Amino acid sequence: MQNRTAVRVTASALTAVAAVLSLSACQPGDSTPTGKAPVTESPAAKSPSSPVSSPEGPAPATSRPAFGGTASAPAAPASPASATSAGTAPTCAATALKAAAYQAADRPDGTGTGAAVVQFTNVSARTCTVTGHPTVAGAGNGSPERNKPLTVTPSGAATAVRLAPGGKAWVKLTFVQVQGEGDGYCASGAQPVAYPTLVVGLPGSGAQQVALEDGLFAECDNKVTATAVSTAKPA
């Protein structure tokens, strides 16, 4: 009888201990019973766009030119000018551009040219950039190297302009207008000058010789106001 009583007491004690352990395992704040770490604490769960890189991940890749393929990691932020217009394309070479000129519709009153628009077209197979205000010189038809530089007054802010193959950009040249009829005269008292062609250059992109289809570049004082090259076609 004593042995049976001892067995019953022992079994009851074990049942009570098991119940206590079961309640302890379910208390709030304990770690997950399965032993897995919470998802929010895992470094692998962070978004790939997070600025903090994984310790085991590759080093950030350097941005490459547009012709060099895709970088394996996001490039560093570009400057505002290159991010909005130029990107990473190289400067257009002189051989990549073809220039043409025509009289502007909006020009000063007078008998001279008044104002002309010079159009630059990317005739290469690659995207490139042009930027800045042009240099301008008057020249003969077949002698662009023997020219008369004009004094250029820049107008507007210069930003790099990205030109895809076939893309176009423009500058507008506004001259000191010739007045009067016939041969005309200059308000300054100087003699008017008429050039068959102009030699127009862009920074880093060489120079182009252009002529008008309907006349000469007649102007006074060898001065010109020039806008910066832009993809906005001037009037």
C-alpha positions in Angstrom: 0.0 0.0 0.0 2.8 2.4 0.8 4.5 1.7 -2.5 1.2 2.4 -4.5 0.7 5.6 -2.6 4.3 6.7 -3.4 3.8 6.0 -7.1 0.6 8.1 -7.2 2.3 11.0 -5.4 5.3 10.9 -7.8 3.1 10.8 -10.9 1.1 13.8 -9.6 4.3 15.7 -9.0 5.5 15.1 -12.5 2.2 16.2 -14.0 2.4 19.5 -12.0 6.0 20.1 -13.2 5.1 19.6 -16.8 2.2 22.0 -16.5 4.5 24.7 -15.0 7.0 24.2 -17.8 4.3 24.5 -20.4 3.0 27.7 -19.0 6.5 29.2 -18.7 7.2 28.5 -22.4 4.1 30.5 -23.5 4.9 33.7 -21.5 4.9 37.0 -23.6 8.3 38.4 -24.6 10.0 35.0 -25.0 11.8 34.1 -28.2 9.9 32.2 -30.9 9.5 28.6 -29.9 10.7 27.4 -33.3 14.1 29.0 -32.6 13.9 31.2 -35.8 14.9 34.9 -35.5 12.2 37.5 -36.2 12.1 38.5 -40.0 12.5 42.2 -39.2 15.9 41.6 -37.6 17.4 39.8 -40.6 19.9 41.8 -42.6 18.8 39.9 -45.7 15.3 41.3 -45.5 16.4 44.9 -46.1 15.4 46.4 -49.4 18.0 46.3 -52.2 17.7 50.1 -52.6 18.7 50.7 -49.0 21.8 53.0 -48.8 23.4 50.6 -46.3 25.2 47.8 -48.2 25.5 44.2 -46.9 28.8 43.4 -45.3 29.2 40.5 -47.7 28.0 42.4 -50.8 30.4 43.7 -53.6 32.0 47.1 -53.4 30.0 49.9 -55.1 30.7 50.1 -58.8 31.9 53.3 -60.4 29.6 54.8 -63.0 30.5 54.1 -66.6 30.1 56.2 -69.8 27.0 55.6 -71.8 29.0 53.4 -74.2 30.5 51.2 -71.5 27.6 49.0 -70.6 25.5 48.9 -67.4 27.1 49.4 -64.1 26.7 46.6 -61.5 25.7 49.0 -58.8 23.9 52.4 -58.7 26.2 55.3 -59.7 26.8 58.3 -57.5 24.3 61.1 -58.0 25.3 63.3 -61.0 25.5 67.1 -60.9 22.2 68.8 -61.7 23.3 69.9 -65.1 24.5 66.5 -66.3 21.5 64.7 -64.7 19.0 66.8 -66.5 20.6 67.2 -69.9 24.1 65.8 -70.6 24.3 62.6 -68.7 27.7 60.9 -69.2 27.9 61.3 -73.0 31.2 62.7 -74.3 31.6 66.1 -76.0 30.7 66.1 -79.7 33.7 66.2 -82.0 33.7 68.7 -84.9 33.2 65.7 -87.3 30.1 64.6 -85.3 28.3 67.9 -86.1 26.8 69.4 -89.3 25.8 73.1 -89.2 23.4 75.1 -91.2 22.2 78.7 -91.0 19.1 80.7 -91.9 17.7 84.2 -91.1 15.7 84.4 -87.9 12.1 85.4 -88.1 12.4 87.6 -85.1 15.1 90.2 -85.8 15.8 93.9 -85.4 14.5 96.4 -88.0 17.0 97.3 -90.7 18.4 96.3 -94.1 21.1 93.9 -92.8 20.8 90.3 -91.7 19.7 91.4 -88.2 19.7 87.9 -86.7 20.4 84.4 -87.8 19.9 80.9 -86.4 22.6 78.3 -86.6 21.4 74.7 -86.4 23.8 71.9 -85.2 22.9 68.2 -86.1 24.6 65.2 -84.6 25.5 63.2 -87.7 27.5 60.5 -85.8 26.2 57.2 -84.6 26.8 58.0 -80.9 25.1 60.3 -78.4 27.3 63.3 -77.5 27.0 66.7 -75.9 27.4 70.3 -76.9 27.6 73.2 -74.5 28.3 76.9 -74.1 28.2 80.1 -76.2 29.7 80.1 -79.7 32.6 81.9 -81.1 31.7 83.8 -84.3 33.9 85.0 -87.2 33.2 86.4 -90.6 34.8 84.7 -93.6 34.9 84.3 -97.3 33.4 81.3 -99.1 36.5 79.2 -99.4 38.8 80.5 -96.7 37.4 79.8 -93.3 40.9 80.0 -91.8 41.2 83.6 -93.0 38.4 85.1 -91.0 37.5 88.2 -89.0 36.5 87.3 -85.4 33.5 89.2 -84.1 33.0 90.4 -80.5 30.5 88.0 -79.0 28.2 89.1 -76.1 26.8 85.9 -74.5 23.1 85.8 -73.7 21.5 83.3 -71.3 23.0 80.6 -69.1 25.0 77.8 -70.7 24.2 74.1 -69.9 25.4 70.9 -71.5 22.9 69.6 -74.1 22.7 65.9 -74.9 22.3 65.0 -78.6 21.3 61.6 -79.7 22.2 60.6 -83.3 20.2 62.9 -85.5 19.4 65.2 -82.6 19.5 69.0 -83.2 20.5 72.1 -81.2 20.5 75.8 -82.0 22.1 79.1 -81.3 20.7 82.5 -82.3 23.0 85.3 -83.4 21.8 88.9 -83.3 23.9 91.4 -85.1 24.2 95.2 -84.9 21.8 96.0 -87.7 22.5 97.9 -90.9 20.2 100.9 -91.3 18.9 102.8 -94.3 18.4 101.8 -97.9 20.8 100.6 -100.6 24.3 100.1 -99.2 23.0 101.2 -95.8 24.9 102.7 -92.9 25.9 101.9 -89.3 24.4 104.0 -86.5 27.9 104.1 -85.0 29.3 105.8 -88.1 31.3 102.7 -89.1 31.0 101.1 -92.5 28.7 98.1 -92.9 30.3 94.7 -93.6 28.8 91.7 -95.5 30.4 88.3 -95.0 29.6 85.4 -97.4 30.0 82.9 -94.5 30.5 82.7 -90.8 32.8 80.4 -88.9 30.8 79.3 -85.7 32.5 77.3 -83.0 31.3 75.6 -79.9 33.5 74.9 -76.8 35.3 71.6 -77.3 33.4 70.8 -80.5 35.5 72.6 -83.1 34.1 75.1 -85.7 31.7 74.9 -88.6 31.5 77.2 -91.7 27.9 78.2 -92.5 26.3 80.3 -95.2 22.8 81.7 -95.7 20.7 80.4 -98.6 19.3 83.9 -99.2 22.0 86.5 -98.9 25.1 87.6 -96.9 25.7 88.2 -93.3 25.4 92.0 -93.3 26.2 93.7 -90.0 27.7 96.6 -88.3 30.6 97.1 -85.8 31.7 93.4 -86.0 29.6 92.7 -82.9 27.1 89.9 -82.2 25.0 88.7 -79.3 24.8 84.9 -79.1 22.6 82.6 -77.1 23.9 79.5 -75.5 23.4 76.3 -77.5 20.0 74.8 -76.7 17.5 72.2 -77.8 14.9 75.0 -77.8 14.6 76.2 -81.3 14.7 80.0 -81.4 12.4 82.2 -83.5 
